Amino acid sequence: MKKRISMLLALAMMVTLASCGTSGKENNPGSQSNPGSQSTTGSQSNSGSQGGSDAGKDWHIGIITGTVSQSEDDLRGAQAIQAKYGEDKVILSTYPDNFSDELETTVQTIVNMSDDPKMKAIIVNQSVPGTAEAFAQVKERRPDILCIAGEAHEDLPVVGASADLVCNNDFVSRGYLIIRSAHELGCDTFVHISFPRHMSYETMSRRVAVMQEACKEFGMEFKMETAPDPSTDVGTPGAQAFVLEKAPEWIQKYGQNSAYFCTNDAHTAPLLQRLLELGGFFIEADLPSPLMGYPQALGELDLTAEAGDFDAILAKVEQAVVDAGGEGRFGTWAYSYGYCLSAGLAQHAINVIEGRSEITDMDAVAETLQEFSPKATWNGSGYTNADTGVKEDNVFLIYQDTYIMGNPGKFMGATEVEVPEKYYTVK
């Protein structure tokens, strides 16, 4: 059975963190008080990778993300850390858009970071297939390098075997909470859009199973639709064109009280565009952010002036959604998950290298996430393998509260909901 772990920080910490910058350019003002949290320091998954005072200040870290077209927020979070510490200390790289077909390139991109003699940590977000193998090769060459995986696409125990730390969105809790939020907003049908590659991932297949069970609990219909995989030959343009064409059929078939969820970032903008035009609900993206799909769906909303300030970004996106008639039907996380994860995990790595934290201290991870999301609340838990019952000490699942845009908007209180224990063994 999965043991819940609180990630909410103490008020004193919140006051301190509220003054921290979000991107090295602008600060996110304000803070929200949270109750204290339990300490969850786990054991090291790999020896010789703890860092410490001997590492001093003479370090480099590498951050590998997807490109702007596939996962822009992940890249922007990495750029925020680079802006904070400098290009000479934070080295950025991207893996190919069609990473499924270019596995060797992906692996080599990660492994190449270990050629730098000053490299002390490598962070990959999202950790696409090949990351586990790349980390294994890095550890063979340089066991002193911290290997950190954000949003792993491979089975979590596999990634955790070669990584020092793995952080994913809490697919179990969110599978329940997204359905619960849809029910509270009056939805009678939930439509899940994906493709075979994603459904082969444990995280996504288990989330679907949880969503199906939650729909039964709340008396909702659960439906599945398929859209093309953007990492195949069809590419992002072809996948988006398909969703633009098919979404009106889905909305007509399932009605305007249906809520939609897609597992791929590239599908999000065209789906949002059609839902804004024709009706329907969207609780939150697979990897939520006010930047995930909304600017494109709203006619290329210009957020240049708000860059790096997620409070201002959310306010502008929210107003545009309301103006487009979407009040009370569209949600997100107030702060980008991909941005916070890239920046937060990189900052955590630096703290470990400099001897201020331990790699598997969940409270320390929470602190760095909070630095880049000062008004948000987070929750999470340790990962337990549903097949073996084994808890992975270095794999954590996290989520932020759901925010529904409106006039005024509202948080759904998802981080305060106790997810029924039965959902942790659903698969």
Residue pairs with C-beta under 8 A, 6 or more apart in sequence:
1 384
1 421
1 424
1 425
2 172
2 381
2 382
2 384
2 391
2 421
2 424
3 381
3 382
3 384
3 391
4 381
4 418
5 38
5 40
5 362
5 380
5 381
5 382
5 396
6 35
6 36
6 37
6 38
6 379
7 37
7 362
7 363
7 365
7 366
7 369
7 378
7 379
7 380
7 398
8 34
8 35
8 36
8 37
8 366
8 377
8 378
8 379
8 415
9 17
9 34
9 36
9 37
9 363
9 366
9 367
9 370
10 34
10 35
10 36
10 37
11 33
11 34
13 367
13 370
14 31
14 32
14 33
14 34
14 370
14 374
15 31
17 31
17 367
17 370
17 371
17 374
18 28
18 29
18 30
18 31
18 374
19 27
20 27
20 371
20 372
20 374
21 27
21 28
21 84
22 28
22 80
22 308
22 309
22 310
22 343
22 372
23 76
23 79
23 80
23 83
23 84
23 307
23 308
23 343
24 80
24 83
24 84
24 308
25 80
25 83
25 307
25 308
26 307
26 308
26 309
27 309
28 309
28 310
28 311
28 335
28 372
28 373
28 374
28 375
29 311
29 374
30 311
30 374
30 375
31 374
31 375
32 374
32 375
32 376
32 377
34 377
37 363
37 366
38 363
39 361
39 362
39 363
40 361
40 362
40 363
40 382
41 358
41 360
41 361
41 362
42 360
42 361
42 362
42 382
42 393
42 394
43 360
43 393
43 394
44 50
44 164
44 359
44 360
44 394
45 160
45 161
45 163
45 164
45 165
45 360
45 393
45 394
46 139
46 143
46 147
46 162
46 164
47 143
48 143
48 144
49 139
49 143
49 144
49 145
49 146
49 147
49 164
49 359
50 352
50 358
50 359
51 120
51 121
51 146
51 352
51 353
51 354
51 355
51 359
52 355
53 354
53 355
55 120
55 353
55 354
55 355
56 354
57 354
58 118
59 89
59 118
59 119
59 120
59 121
59 350
59 353
59 354
60 88
60 89
60 90
60 91
60 116
60 118
60 119
60 120
61 81
61 89
61 90
61 91
61 119
61 120
61 121
61 122
61 123
61 346
61 349
61 350
61 353
62 90
62 91
62 92
62 93
62 113
62 116
62 119
62 121
62 122
62 123
63 78
63 81
63 82
63 90
63 91
63 92
63 93
63 122
63 123
63 124
63 125
63 342
63 346
64 92
64 93
64 94
64 95
64 109
64 110
64 113
64 122
64 123
64 124
64 125
65 71
65 74
65 75
65 77
65 78
65 92
65 94
65 95
65 124
65 125
65 126
65 342
66 74
66 75
66 94
66 95
66 97
66 99
66 126
66 128
67 75
67 94
67 97
68 75
69 97
69 236
69 266
70 97
70 230
70 236
70 265
70 266
71 126
71 265
71 287
71 338
72 291
72 338
73 287
73 289
73 291
73 292
73 336
73 337
73 338
73 339
73 342
74 125
74 126
74 150
74 338
74 339
74 341
74 342
75 92
75 94
75 342
76 336
76 338
76 339
76 342
77 125
77 336
77 338
77 339
77 340
77 341
77 342
77 343
77 344
77 346
77 372
78 90
78 92
78 123
78 125
78 342
78 343
78 346
79 92
80 308
80 339
80 342
80 343
80 372
81 90
81 342
81 343
81 346
81 347
82 90
82 92
84 90
85 350
90 346
91 113
91 116
91 119
93 109
93 112
93 113
94 109
95 102
95 105
95 106
95 109
95 110
95 128
95 130
96 102
96 105
96 106
97 230
97 231
97 235
97 236
98 231
98 232
98 235
99 105
99 106
99 128
99 129
99 130
99 231
100 128
100 129
100 197
100 229
100 231
100 232
101 231
101 232
103 129
103 130
104 130
106 128
106 129
106 130
106 131
106 134
107 130
107 133
107 134
107 137
108 134
109 134
110 122
110 124
110 130
110 131
110 134
110 135
110 138
111 134
111 137
111 138
111 141
113 119
113 122
113 138
114 122
114 138
114 141
114 142
114 145
119 142
119 145
120 144
120 145
120 146
120 349
120 353
121 145
121 146
121 147
121 148
121 346
121 349
121 350
121 352
121 353
122 135
122 138
122 145
122 146
122 147
122 148
123 148
123 150
123 342
123 345
123 346
123 349
124 131
124 134
124 148
124 149
124 150
125 149
125 150
125 151
125 338
125 341
125 342
125 345
126 150
126 151
126 152
126 153
126 287
126 338
127 149
127 150
127 151
127 152
127 153
127 154
127 159
127 163
127 166
128 153
129 153
129 154
131 149
131 152
131 153
131 154
131 159
131 163
132 149
132 152
132 154
132 158
132 159
132 161
132 162
132 163
133 162
135 147
135 149
135 159
135 162
135 163
136 161
136 162
138 145
138 147
139 145
139 147
139 162
146 164
146 165
146 349
146 352
146 353
146 359
147 162
147 163
147 164
147 165
148 163
148 164
148 165
148 166
148 167
148 345
148 348
148 349
149 159
149 163
149 165
149 166
149 167
150 166
150 167
150 168
150 341
150 342
150 345
151 167
151 168
151 169
151 287
151 338
151 341
152 159
152 163
152 166
152 168
152 203
153 201
154 201
155 201
155 202
156 166
156 168
156 202
156 203
156 383
156 385
156 392
156 395
157 385
157 390
157 392
157 395
159 166
159 395
160 166
160 383
160 392
160 394
160 395
163 394
164 359
164 360
164 394
165 345
165 348
165 359
165 360
165 365
165 394
165 396
166 383
166 392
166 394
166 395
166 396
167 341
167 345
167 365
167 395
167 396
167 397
167 398
168 203
168 383
168 395
168 396
168 397
168 398
169 286
169 287
169 337
169 397
169 398
169 399
170 379
170 380
170 381
170 397
170 398
170 399
171 203
171 204
171 206
171 207
171 210
171 397
172 206
172 207
172 210
172 381
172 397
172 419
172 423
172 424
172 426
173 379
173 380
173 381
173 397
173 399
173 419
173 423
174 207
174 399
175 206
175 207
175 208
175 209
175 210
175 211
175 214
175 423
176 210
176 211
176 214
176 419
176 420
176 423
177 399
177 402
177 412
177 414
177 417
177 419
178 211
178 261
178 283
178 284
178 402
179 190
179 211
179 214
179 215
179 217
179 218
179 220
180 214
180 218
180 414
180 417
181 283
181 331
181 402
181 404
181 412
181 414
182 190
182 220
182 259
182 281
182 283
183 218
183 219
183 220
184 412
185 259
185 281
185 283
185 328
185 329
185 404
186 257
187 220
187 257
187 258
187 259
187 281
188 219
188 220
188 221
188 255
188 257
188 258
189 220
189 221
189 222
189 223
189 254
189 255
189 257
189 258
189 259
190 211
190 215
190 220
190 221
190 222
190 223
190 258
190 259
190 260
190 261
191 223
191 224
191 225
191 250
191 254
191 258
191 259
191 260
191 261
192 208
192 211
192 222
192 223
192 224
192 225
192 261
192 262
192 263
193 224
193 225
193 226
193 227
193 243
193 260
193 261
193 262
193 263
193 267
193 271
194 204
194 208
194 224
194 226
194 227
194 262
194 263
194 264
195 226
195 227
195 228
195 229
195 263
195 264
196 226
196 229
197 229
197 231
198 204
198 229
198 263
198 264
199 205
199 208
204 263
205 427
206 386
206 426
206 427
208 224
209 426
209 427
210 423
210 426
211 222
211 261
212 222
213 422
213 423
213 426
214 423
215 221
215 222
216 222
221 254
223 254
223 258
225 246
225 250
227 239
227 242
227 243
227 246
227 262
227 264
227 267
228 234
228 238
228 239
228 242
229 239
229 264
230 236
230 238
230 239
230 240
230 264
230 266
230 267
234 242
236 266
239 264
239 266
239 267
240 266
240 267
240 269
240 270
241 270
243 262
243 267
243 270
243 271
243 274
244 270
244 273
244 274
247 270
247 271
247 274
247 275
247 278
248 274
248 278
250 258
250 260
251 258
251 274
251 275
251 278
251 279
251 280
254 280
256 278
256 279
256 280
257 281
258 280
258 281
259 280
259 281
259 282
259 283
260 271
260 275
260 280
260 281
260 282
261 282
261 283
261 286
262 268
262 271
262 285
262 286
263 286
264 286
265 285
265 286
265 287
265 292
265 293
268 285
268 286
268 292
268 293
268 297
269 293
269 294
269 296
269 297
270 297
271 282
271 293
272 282
272 293
272 294
272 296
272 297
272 330
273 296
273 297
274 280
275 281
275 282
275 326
275 329
275 330
276 297
276 298
276 321
276 324
276 325
276 326
276 330
280 329
281 329
281 330
282 329
282 330
282 331
283 331
283 402
283 404
284 331
284 332
284 333
284 402
285 292
285 293
285 332
287 337
287 338
288 331
288 332
288 333
288 336
288 337
288 400
288 402
289 332
289 333
289 335
289 336
289 337
289 338
289 339
290 310
290 313
290 314
290 317
290 318
290 332
290 333
290 334
290 336
291 303
291 313
291 317
291 336
291 339
292 332
292 336
292 338
294 301
294 317
294 320
294 321
294 330
294 332
295 301
295 303
295 317
298 317
298 320
298 321
298 324
301 316
301 317
301 320
303 313
303 316
303 317
305 312
306 312
306 313
306 316
310 334
310 335
310 336
310 339
310 373
311 334
311 375
314 332
314 334
314 403
317 332
317 405
318 405
318 406
318 409
321 327
321 330
321 405
322 405
322 406
322 407
326 405
327 405
327 406
327 407
328 404
328 405
328 406
329 404
330 404
330 405
331 402
331 403
331 404
331 405
331 412
332 402
332 403
332 405
333 376
333 400
333 401
333 402
333 403
334 373
334 375
334 376
334 400
334 401
334 403
334 411
335 372
335 373
335 375
335 376
335 400
337 400
339 372
340 369
340 372
340 373
340 400
341 369
343 368
343 371
343 372
344 365
344 368
344 369
344 371
344 372
345 365
345 368
347 368
347 371
348 357
348 359
348 364
348 365
348 368
351 357
351 364
351 368
352 358
352 359
357 364
358 364
359 394
360 393
360 394
362 380
362 382
362 396
365 396
365 398
366 378
366 380
369 378
369 398
370 376
370 378
373 400
376 400
376 401
377 400
377 401
377 411
377 415
377 416
378 398
378 399
378 400
378 401
378 415
379 398
379 399
379 414
379 415
380 396
380 397
380 398
380 399
381 396
381 397
382 391
382 392
382 393
382 395
382 396
382 397
383 391
383 392
383 395
383 396
383 397
384 390
384 391
384 392
384 424
385 391
385 392
386 424
386 425
386 426
386 427
387 427
399 414
399 415
400 415
401 411
401 412
401 413
401 414
401 415
402 411
402 412
402 414
403 409
403 410
403 411
403 412
404 410
404 411
404 412
